[in-house]
Amino acid sequence: MARVSTKENKNIYQQLREAQKWSREKASEEMEGIQADRIERIESGKSIAHPDEVVIMAEKYKAPQLCNYYCANECEIGKQYVPEVKMKELTQIVLEMLSFLNSAKKKQERLIEITADGQIEEDEIEDFIDIQDGLEKMSLTVESLRLWSEKMLAEGKIDIAAYNQAKAKRKDR
């Protein structure tokens, strides 16, 4: 049994490892190639994880959100271009999606009005920004749904074979 850290400000890497109830040594064995001392340096913040290490950790910890976290917070390019997607419960994701869809028709009509002449006038900027913000929130909600499904697949709560078969059928259409 792993010793439980009493450190209050644990980073996501340590939180995910401890959620598995793994010691650093056990995590190192599971991750084949990431040494326990390297895990300790990543968890203590002395080193930044490499992308290939993050991919392995995300898979072994059954935490696909770790890749998004890394890209949004640690990768220099990702910090500028990748928003952090928070893990949410399915009910919250669905409610956010429905809320956006309910307001989409009105926003669609306004977007057409704003962009019909190919220019955004000064008196249209506020509405345009509001529409952009709504679309960005919708995009994050879609990404939350993707992360949720990846997590459920990783945890075996969705049948991966059936899921992949259904995805393959969709590609053939």
SERO-4910 file (N, C-alpha, C, O; in steps of 0.05 Angstrom, whole numbers):
BEGIN
 pado doro    nc1    nc2    nc3   cac1   cac2   cac3    cc1    cc2    cc3    oc1    oc2    oc3
  Met    A     17    -24      0      0      0      0     18     25      0     37     26     15
  Ala    A     11     44    -17     27     68    -19     23     86      5      1     87     17
  Arg    A     44    100     13     42    120     34     26    143     22     29    150     -1
  Val    A      8    154     38     -8    176     29      7    202     36     14    207     59
  Ser    A     10    219     16     23    245     20      5    263     36    -19    263     33
  Thr    A     17    279     53      2    299     68      5    327     56     -6    346     66
  Lys    A     20    328     34     24    354     20     -3    365     12    -20    350      0
  Glu    A     -8    390     17    -34    402     11    -38    409    -18    -59    405    -30
  Asn    A    -17    421    -31    -20    430    -58     -9    409    -78     12    414    -91
  Lys    A    -22    387    -80    -13    366    -98    -20    374   -127    -42    385   -132
  Asn    A     -2    369   -145     -8    375   -173    -25    352   -185    -28    332   -172
  Ile    A    -35    357   -209    -53    337   -221    -40    310   -225    -53    289   -223
  Tyr    A    -14    309   -230      0    284   -234      0    267   -208     -6    243   -209
  Gln    A      5    280   -186      5    266   -160    -24    258   -153    -29    236   -143
  Gln    A    -43    276   -157    -71    269   -151    -81    245   -166    -94    227   -155
  Leu    A    -74    244   -192    -83    221   -208    -69    195   -200    -81    174   -200
  Arg    A    -43    197   -194    -29    172   -185    -41    163   -158    -46    139   -155
  Glu    A    -45    181   -140    -57    173   -114    -85    163   -117    -94    146   -101
  Ala    A   -100    173   -136   -127    163   -141   -127    133   -149   -146    118   -143
  Gln    A   -105    125   -161   -101     96   -168    -91     80   -144    -90     56   -145
  Lys    A    -84     95   -123    -73     82    -98    -46     69   -104    -40     47    -94
  Trp    A    -31     82   -121     -4     72   -129     17     88   -116     16    112   -113
  Ser    A     38     74   -107     63     88    -99     77     97   -125     69     89   -147
  Arg    A     97    113   -122    112    121   -146    126     97   -158    128     95   -183
  Glu    A    134     78   -142    147     54   -152    127     37   -168    134     27   -190
  Lys    A    103     34   -158     82     19   -173     75     34   -199     72     21   -220
  Ala    A     73     60   -198     67     75   -222     89     72   -242     84     69   -266
  Ser    A    114     71   -233    137     67   -251    135     40   -264    141     38   -288
  Glu    A    128     20   -249    125     -7   -261    103     -7   -282    107    -19   -303
  Glu    A     81      5   -276     58      6   -295     65     21   -320     55     15   -342
  Met    A     82     42   -317     87     60   -340    112     52   -356    119     66   -375
  Glu    A    125     31   -349    147     20   -365    164     42   -378    159     49   -401
  Gly    A    183     52   -364    200     71   -377    201     98   -363    220    113   -367
  Ile    A    182    104   -346    183    128   -330    192    120   -302    177    106   -288
  Gln    A    216    127   -295    227    119   -269    213    133   -246    202    155   -249
  Ala    A    213    120   -223    201    131   -199    212    159   -191    197    177   -183
  Asp    A    238    163   -194    250    189   -188    241    210   -207    238    233   -200
  Arg    A    236    202   -232    225    221   -252    197    229   -245    189    252   -247
  Ile    A    181    210   -237    153    215   -228    154    235   -204    138    253   -203
  Glu    A    172    230   -186    174    248   -162    181    276   -171    170    295   -160
  Arg    A    199    279   -190    207    306   -199    183    320   -213    179    344   -210
  Ile    A    168    305   -228    144    317   -242    123    325   -221    112    346   -222
  Glu    A    119    307   -202     98    313   -181    106    336   -163     89    350   -153
  Ser    A    132    339   -158    141    360   -140    145    387   -155    149    407   -142
  Gly    A    142    386   -182    145    411   -197    174    417   -204    179    439   -215
  Lys    A    192    400   -198    220    404   -204    226    401   -234    244    412   -245
  Ser    A    209    385   -247    211    380   -276    183    381   -288    163    375   -275
  Ile    A    183    389   -313    158    388   -329    157    362   -344    177    354   -356
  Ala    A    134    350   -344    131    324   -358    135    329   -388    128    350   -399
  His    A    145    309   -402    147    309   -431    121    299   -443    107    283   -430
  Pro    A    114    308   -467     89    300   -479     85    269   -479     64    259   -474
  Asp    A    106    254   -486    104    225   -487     98    213   -459     84    193   -457
  Glu    A    109    226   -439    103    217   -411     74    222   -404     61    206   -391
  Val    A     64    245   -412     37    253   -406     17    233   -419     -2    225   -407
  Val    A     23    226   -444      6    207   -458      5    180   -443    -16    169   -440
  Ile    A     28    171   -434     29    146   -419     14    148   -393     -2    131   -386
  Met    A     19    170   -378      5    174   -353    -25    175   -357    -40    163   -341
  Ala    A    -34    190   -377    -62    192   -382    -75    165   -387    -97    159   -377
  Glu    A    -61    148   -402    -71    122   -408    -72    104   -382    -92     92   -376
  Lys    A    -49    103   -368    -47     86   -345    -64     95   -322    -75     79   -307
  Tyr    A    -68    121   -318    -84    132   -297   -114    133   -305   -131    140   -289
  Lys    A   -120    125   -330   -147    127   -341   -158    155   -338   -180    159   -329
  Ala    A   -141    174   -347   -148    202   -343   -141    218   -368   -121    232   -369
  Pro    A   -158    216   -389   -153    231   -414   -151    261   -410   -139    274   -427
  Gln    A   -163    271   -390   -162    300   -385   -134    310   -379   -128    334   -381
  Leu    A   -116    291   -372    -88    299   -367    -75    311   -392    -59    329   -390
  Cys    A    -81    300   -415    -69    310   -440    -78    339   -445    -62    356   -452
  Asn    A   -104    344   -441   -114    371   -444   -102    390   -424    -94    412   -431
  Tyr    A    -99    381   -399    -87    397   -378    -59    405   -387    -51    428   -385
  Tyr    A    -43    385   -395    -16    390   -404    -15    411   -426      0    430   -425
  Cys    A    -31    407   -447    -30    425   -470    -38    453   -462    -26    473   -471
  Ala    A    -59    456   -445    -69    482   -438    -51    497   -417    -52    521   -416
  Asn    A    -36    482   -402    -21    494   -379      9    492   -380     23    509   -368
  Glu    A     20    473   -394     49    469   -393     63    471   -420     86    478   -421
  Cys    A     49    465   -442     60    468   -469     60    497   -477     39    510   -475
  Glu    A     82    507   -486     84    536   -493     64    543   -516     53    565   -515
  Ile    A     61    526   -535     42    532   -557     14    529   -547     -3    546   -552
  Gly    A      9    507   -533    -18    502   -523    -28    524   -504    -52    529   -504
  Lys    A    -11    535   -488    -19    557   -470    -33    579   -485    -51    592   -474
  Gln    A    -25    584   -510    -37    605   -526    -62    596   -541    -80    613   -545
  Tyr    A    -63    571   -548    -84    562   -567   -103    541   -557   -123    536   -569
  Val    A    -97    528   -534   -114    506   -525   -127    514   -499   -114    519   -479
  Pro    A   -154    515   -499   -167    521   -474   -168    497   -456   -169    474   -466
  Glu    A   -167    501   -430   -169    478   -411   -198    469   -409   -216    486   -405
  Val    A   -202    444   -413   -229    432   -411   -231    418   -384   -214    401   -378
  Lys    A   -251    424   -369   -255    412   -343   -273    387   -346   -291    386   -361
  Met    A   -266    367   -330   -282    343   -329   -308    350   -315   -308    363   -294
  Lys    A   -330    342   -327   -357    348   -316   -373    322   -317   -367    303   -331
  Glu    A   -394    322   -302   -413    300   -303   -430    302   -328   -434    324   -338
  Leu    A   -440    280   -338   -455    279   -362   -480    297   -360   -487    311   -379
  Thr    A   -494    297   -338   -518    314   -335   -511    343   -338   -526    358   -351
  Gln    A   -489    352   -327   -481    380   -330   -475    387   -359   -482    408   -369
  Ile    A   -461    369   -372   -454    373   -401   -479    375   -417   -481    393   -434
  Val    A   -498    358   -413   -523    358   -429   -539    384   -423   -549    396   -442
  Leu    A   -541    392   -398   -555    416   -392   -542    441   -405   -556    459   -415
  Glu    A   -516    442   -405   -502    464   -418   -507    464   -448   -511    485   -460
  Met    A   -506    440   -460   -511    437   -488   -540    447   -495   -544    462   -514
  Leu    A   -559    438   -480   -587    446   -485   -591    476   -481   -606    488   -497
  Ser    A   -579    487   -462   -581    516   -457   -570    531   -481   -583    550   -491
  Phe    A   -548    523   -492   -537    536   -515   -555    532   -539   -561    552   -554
  Leu    A   -564    508   -544   -581    503   -567   -607    518   -566   -617    527   -587
  Asn    A   -618    523   -542   -642    538   -539   -639    567   -547   -657    580   -557
  Ser    A   -615    578   -543   -610    606   -550   -597    609   -578   -593    631   -587
  Ala    A   -591    587   -591   -576    588   -616   -591    601   -639   -579    616   -655
  Lys    A   -617    597   -642   -632    607   -664   -631    638   -664   -627    650   -685
  Lys    A   -636    650   -641   -635    679   -639   -607    690   -646   -605    710   -660
  Lys    A   -587    676   -636   -559    685   -641   -552    681   -671   -537    697   -682
  Gln    A   -563    660   -682   -557    655   -711   -568    678   -728   -555    688   -746
  Glu    A   -593    686   -722   -605    708   -737   -589    734   -733   -585    749   -753
  Arg    A   -580    739   -709   -565    764   -704   -538    762   -718   -529    783   -729
  Leu    A   -525    739   -719   -500    736   -733   -503    741   -762   -486    754   -775
  Ile    A   -525    732   -774   -530    738   -802   -533    768   -807   -522    779   -826
  Glu    A   -548    781   -789   -551    810   -792   -524    825   -790   -519    843   -806
  Ile    A   -508    816   -771   -482    830   -767   -464    826   -791   -450    845   -799
  Thr    A   -463    802   -802   -443    795   -822   -452    797   -851   -437    793   -869
  Ala    A   -477    803   -855   -489    804   -882   -474    823   -901   -471    817   -925
  Asp    A   -464    845   -891   -450    864   -908   -420    859   -909   -405    875   -921
  Gly    A   -411    838   -895   -382    831   -896   -365    847   -877   -341    845   -877
  Gln    A   -378    864   -861   -363    881   -842   -378    880   -815   -402    875   -813
  Ile    A   -362    885   -795   -374    887   -768   -371    916   -760   -350    927   -754
  Glu    A   -394    929   -759   -395    958   -752   -392    961   -722   -395    943   -706
  Glu    A   -385    986   -714   -379    992   -686   -403    985   -668   -399    975   -646
  Asp    A   -428    990   -677   -451    984   -661   -458    954   -660   -477    946   -647
  Glu    A   -444    938   -676   -448    909   -677   -427    893   -661   -431    869   -656
  Ile    A   -406    906   -653   -384    892   -640   -392    878   -615   -384    854   -611
  Glu    A   -407    891   -597   -415    878   -572   -430    852   -577   -424    831   -565
  Asp    A   -450    853   -595   -465    829   -602   -447    807   -614   -450    784   -608
  Phe    A   -429    816   -631   -411    797   -644   -394    783   -624   -390    758   -625
  Ile    A   -383    798   -605   -366    786   -583   -383    767   -566   -374    745   -559
  Asp    A   -408    774   -561   -426    757   -545   -430    731   -560   -430    709   -547
  Ile    A   -434    732   -586   -438    708   -602   -412    691   -602   -414    666   -598
  Gln    A   -390    704   -605   -364    689   -604   -361    675   -577   -353    651   -576
  Asp    A   -366    689   -555   -364    677   -529   -382    653   -526   -374    632   -515
  Gly    A   -406    655   -536   -425    633   -534   -415    609   -550   -417    586   -541
  Leu    A   -404    614   -573   -393    592   -590   -369    579   -576   -365    555   -578
  Glu    A   -352    595   -563   -329    584   -549   -339    567   -526   -327    545   -521
  Lys    A   -359    575   -511   -370    559   -490   -382    533   -500   -379    512   -488
  Met    A   -395    535   -523   -407    511   -536   -384    492   -543   -386    467   -540
  Ser    A   -363    502   -554   -340    486   -562   -328    472   -538   -321    448   -539
  Leu    A   -326    486   -515   -315    474   -491   -334    452   -481   -325    432   -470
  Thr    A   -360    456   -484   -380    436   -476   -377    411   -493   -379    389   -483
  Val    A   -373    414   -519   -369    392   -537   -343    377   -528   -343    352   -528
  Glu    A   -322    392   -522   -297    379   -513   -301    365   -486   -288    344   -482
  Ser    A   -317    376   -469   -323    362   -443   -337    336   -449   -331    316   -435
  Leu    A   -355    335   -468   -369    310   -475   -349    290   -486   -350    266   -480
  Arg    A   -330    299   -503   -310    281   -514   -292    270   -491   -287    246   -491
  Leu    A   -283    287   -473   -267    278   -451   -282    258   -433   -271    238   -424
  Trp    A   -308    264   -428   -324    247   -412   -326    219   -424   -323    199   -411
  Ser    A   -331    218   -451   -333    192   -464   -307    178   -464   -306    153   -461
  Glu    A   -284    192   -468   -258    179   -467   -253    167   -440   -242    145   -437
  Lys    A   -261    181   -419   -257    171   -392   -274    146   -387   -265    127   -375
  Met    A   -299    147   -396   -316    124   -393   -306    100   -408   -308     77   -399
  Leu    A   -295    105   -432   -283     83   -447   -259     72   -433   -255     47   -431
  Ala    A   -242     89   -422   -217     81   -408   -224     65   -383   -210     46   -376
  Glu    A   -246     72   -370   -254     58   -346   -271     33   -351   -279     19   -333
  Gly    A   -277     28   -377   -293      5   -384   -323      8   -379   -338    -11   -378
  Lys    A   -332     33   -375   -360     38   -370   -376     40   -396   -401     39   -396
  Ile    A   -362     43   -418   -374     42   -445   -359     20   -459   -334     19   -458
  Asp    A   -373      2   -472   -361    -20   -486   -345     -9   -510   -356      1   -529
  Ile    A   -319    -12   -508   -301      0   -528   -304    -13   -556   -302      1   -576
  Ala    A   -309    -38   -556   -312    -52   -582   -337    -42   -596   -337    -36   -620
  Ala    A   -359    -41   -581   -385    -31   -593   -382     -1   -601   -393      7   -622
  Tyr    A   -368     14   -585   -364     43   -591   -348     46   -617   -356     61   -634
  Asn    A   -326     31   -619   -310     33   -643   -324     23   -668   -321     34   -689
  Gln    A   -341      3   -664   -356     -8   -687   -376     13   -696   -380     18   -720
  Ala    A   -390     26   -678   -409     47   -685   -396     70   -698   -406     82   -717
  Lys    A   -372     78   -688   -357    100   -700   -348     93   -729   -350    110   -747
  Ala    A   -340     68   -733   -332     59   -760   -355     60   -779   -352     68   -802
  Lys    A   -379     52   -770   -403     53   -787   -408     81   -796   -416     86   -819
  Arg    A   -405    100   -778   -410    128   -784   -391    139   -805   -399    155   -822
  Lys    A   -366    130   -805   -347    138   -825   -354    128   -852   -348    141   -872
  Asp    A   -367    105   -853   -374     93   -879   -398    106   -892   -403    101   -916
  Arg    A   -412    123   -878   -436    135   -889   -430    156   -910   -448    169   -921
***
